[in-house]
Amino acid sequence: MEKRFEGMVSIVTGGAMGIGKSIALLFAREGSRVVVADINKKCADDTVKEIKEIDGEAISYFIDLLNIKEIKPMIARTVEDYGKLDVMVNVAGVAQNKPFLEVTEEDWDRIIDINQKSTAFCIQAAAEQMIRQIPEDVIKSGKAGSSYGKIVNFSSISGRSGRPLQVHYAAAKAAIISITRSAALAFAKYNINVNAVSPSVVRTSMWEYALKEKSRVMHVDPVREEKEFIKKIPLQRPARPEDIAMAVAFLCSSDSDYITGQTLNVDGGFEMN
């Protein structure tokens, strides 16, 4: 069976758990060497162990994305260990449910810095390395043939419309759509594809936490709240992490070489409502 990412090198931020872990595992199965970058080193190590159990190749990398200065060393370590960088997937993020009137400056800064600011600088650092890898004669000709890199960012359905309990999170995820477009335009001349995905409900620990927080703030039953939300999804189920991973894999494969600047809804049809 052909492996889409044979010989490639990928970084997955937030790769230790949930969606990021599913992406890291899928990429490894498809032949990529994977850097599992996460603030949770133990879980990152566990994900690397799982990858090695399926005969994949991976390393874990501890990173706190609140510190932008840690991003370039992550890229440098990747190149030092694996020689290059082909794919950057910016999954890492945090959410918070809080009434608009109660959001503090500290809440705002934390959500924006992790979800928005860190993504922008991960894109910048990854693109710098990808451009560095392009043969000089290609740069001079201004005609890059095949793709010289894939970058995928994470927005959310919260970034598609207003959220009264997530003003800062929704703002950050809306910004990801714009940042993705700007980056796609900036790096198109190097044939580096920059896209994003916009998931709906995904069965992860982050969703369970967000649901509990929302239920606490709104004084509603979390089980009932989840059922009511799922009723709004045309496919009548939440996403599995694997559903998102497969969409990301498409955007990082050669099948998407003519796609850039797009944000793909992976939401079971939710945004059609």
C-alpha positions in Angstrom: 0.0 0.0 0.0 1.3 3.4 -0.9 2.2 5.7 2.0 1.4 9.4 1.3 4.0 10.8 3.6 6.9 8.4 3.0 10.2 10.1 3.7 8.6 13.3 5.0 9.1 15.0 8.3 6.1 16.5 10.2 5.7 18.6 13.4 2.3 18.3 15.2 1.9 20.8 18.0 -0.6 19.6 20.6 0.3 16.1 19.4 0.2 14.3 22.7 -3.5 13.8 23.1 -6.9 14.0 21.3 -6.9 15.3 17.7 -3.2 16.0 17.7 -2.4 12.4 18.7 -4.7 11.0 16.0 -2.9 13.2 13.4 0.6 12.1 14.7 -0.4 8.4 14.6 -2.0 8.7 11.1 1.0 10.5 9.7 3.4 7.9 11.2 1.4 5.1 9.6 1.6 6.9 6.3 5.4 7.0 6.5 6.2 10.4 8.0 8.7 10.9 10.8 6.9 12.9 13.4 7.8 15.4 16.1 5.1 15.3 18.8 5.3 18.7 20.3 3.4 19.4 23.5 3.4 21.0 26.9 2.5 17.5 28.4 5.8 15.7 28.0 4.6 12.4 29.5 1.6 12.1 27.1 3.9 13.1 24.2 6.3 10.4 25.2 3.4 7.9 25.4 2.2 8.9 21.9 5.8 8.4 20.6 5.8 5.0 22.2 2.6 4.1 20.4 4.0 5.3 17.1 7.1 3.1 17.6 4.8 0.1 18.4 3.4 0.5 14.8 6.9 0.7 13.4 6.8 4.4 13.0 9.5 6.9 13.8 8.9 9.9 16.1 10.4 12.0 18.9 8.6 14.0 21.6 9.4 17.7 22.2 8.4 19.7 25.2 7.1 23.2 24.3 5.1 25.9 26.1 3.6 27.9 23.3 3.0 30.8 25.7 6.7 31.4 25.1 7.1 32.3 21.5 10.9 32.1 21.8 10.6 28.4 22.1 9.2 27.9 18.6 12.4 28.4 16.5 14.4 26.0 18.7 11.7 23.4 18.1 12.2 23.8 14.3 15.9 23.7 14.7 15.7 20.5 16.8 13.5 18.9 14.1 16.0 19.7 11.4 18.9 18.6 13.5 17.3 15.2 14.1 15.6 14.6 10.8 17.3 16.9 8.3 14.3 18.9 7.1 10.7 19.9 7.7 7.9 19.1 5.2 4.7 19.5 7.2 3.6 21.8 10.1 0.3 21.1 11.8 -0.7 23.6 14.4 -3.2 21.8 16.6 -2.3 23.1 20.1 -5.0 25.3 21.7 -7.1 25.9 24.8 -10.7 26.9 25.3 -12.7 28.6 28.0 -16.4 29.1 28.6 -17.0 32.4 30.5 -19.7 35.1 30.2 -18.5 38.1 28.2 -19.0 40.4 31.2 -16.7 38.2 33.3 -13.8 37.8 30.9 -10.6 39.3 32.4 -7.5 40.6 30.6 -5.6 37.6 31.8 -8.3 35.3 30.3 -8.1 37.2 27.0 -4.3 37.2 26.8 -4.0 33.4 27.6 -6.6 32.3 25.0 -5.4 34.7 22.3 -1.7 33.9 22.9 -2.0 30.2 22.8 -4.6 29.9 20.0 -3.8 32.8 17.8 -0.4 34.3 18.5 1.5 31.0 18.8 -0.1 29.7 15.6 1.1 32.8 13.6 4.7 32.4 14.8 4.7 28.6 14.2 3.6 29.4 10.6 6.4 31.9 10.3 9.1 29.7 11.7 8.0 26.7 9.6 7.8 28.7 6.4 11.3 30.1 7.0 12.7 26.6 7.2 10.7 25.3 4.2 11.9 28.3 2.1 15.5 27.5 3.2 15.1 24.0 1.8 14.0 25.1 -1.7 16.8 24.8 -4.3 18.5 28.1 -5.1 17.8 27.8 -8.8 14.1 27.3 -8.1 14.1 30.5 -6.0 15.9 32.5 -8.7 13.5 31.3 -11.4 10.5 32.2 -9.3 8.8 29.0 -10.5 8.3 26.5 -7.8 7.0 23.3 -9.4 5.9 20.8 -6.8 4.8 21.8 -3.3 7.7 22.7 -1.0 5.7 22.5 2.2 2.3 22.1 3.8 1.0 24.0 6.8 -2.4 23.3 8.4 -3.9 25.4 11.2 -6.8 24.8 13.5 -9.8 27.1 13.5 -13.2 26.0 14.9 -16.9 26.5 14.2 -16.6 29.0 17.1 -14.6 31.1 14.7 -17.4 31.0 12.1 -20.0 32.8 14.3 -20.4 34.5 17.6 -20.2 32.7 20.9 -21.5 34.5 24.0 -19.5 32.3 26.4 -16.4 32.2 24.2 -15.8 35.8 23.0 -12.0 35.4 23.3 -11.8 31.8 21.9 -14.2 32.7 19.0 -12.1 35.8 18.3 -8.9 33.7 18.2 -10.3 31.1 16.0 -11.8 33.6 13.6 -8.4 35.2 13.4 -6.9 31.8 12.4 -9.0 31.9 9.2 -7.6 35.3 8.3 -4.0 34.4 9.3 -4.3 31.3 7.1 -5.3 33.4 4.1 -2.5 35.9 4.7 0.1 33.2 5.0 -1.2 31.4 1.9 -0.8 34.6 -0.1 2.7 35.4 1.4 4.1 31.9 0.7 2.3 31.0 -2.6 5.3 32.1 -4.6 7.3 29.4 -2.8 4.6 26.9 -3.5 4.0 26.4 0.2 0.3 25.5 0.9 -1.3 27.0 3.9 -4.8 25.8 4.9 -6.9 25.3 8.0 -9.6 23.0 9.3 -12.6 24.1 11.3 -14.0 21.2 13.5 -17.3 21.0 15.4 -17.8 18.8 18.4 -15.0 16.2 18.7 -14.9 13.6 21.4 -11.8 14.7 23.3 -10.9 15.6 26.9 -10.9 19.3 25.8 -14.6 19.0 24.6 -15.6 17.2 27.9 -13.9 20.0 29.9 -15.6 22.7 27.8 -19.0 21.1 28.2 -18.6 20.8 31.9 -17.6 24.5 32.1 -20.5 25.6 30.0 -22.9 23.5 32.0 -21.6 25.0 35.2 -21.8 28.6 33.9 -25.3 28.1 32.4 -26.6 25.8 35.2 -27.7 23.1 32.8 -27.2 19.3 32.7 -24.1 18.5 30.6 -25.6 15.3 29.2 -28.7 17.0 28.0 -26.6 20.0 26.7 -24.5 17.6 24.6 -27.5 15.8 23.2 -29.2 19.1 22.2 -26.0 20.2 20.4 -25.6 16.9 18.5 -29.2 17.2 17.3 -28.1 20.3 15.4 -25.5 18.3 13.5 -27.0 16.9 10.2 -24.9 13.7 10.5 -26.3 13.3 14.0 -23.0 12.4 15.7 -19.9 14.2 17.1 -16.7 13.8 15.2 -14.0 11.3 16.1 -10.5 12.6 16.3 -9.8 10.3 13.4 -12.3 12.2 11.3 -10.3 15.4 11.7 -7.0 13.6 11.2 -8.1 12.3 7.8 -9.1 15.8 6.7 -5.7 17.2 7.8 -3.9 14.3 6.0 -5.6 15.2 2.8 -4.5 18.9 3.2 -1.0 17.8 3.8 -0.8 15.3 0.9 0.0 15.9 -2.7 -3.7 15.6 -3.4 -4.1 19.1 -2.2 -1.2 20.7 -4.1 -3.7 23.2 -5.8 -5.5 24.1 -2.6 -4.3 27.0 -0.4 -5.8 29.7 1.8 -8.9 27.6 2.6 -10.6 26.7 5.9 -12.3 23.3 5.6 -15.3 22.7 7.8 -15.1 19.2 9.3 -18.3 19.5 11.3 -20.8 16.9 10.1 -22.7 19.7 8.3 -23.2 21.9 11.3 -22.4 25.1 9.5 -25.1 24.5 7.0 -27.7 25.1 9.6 
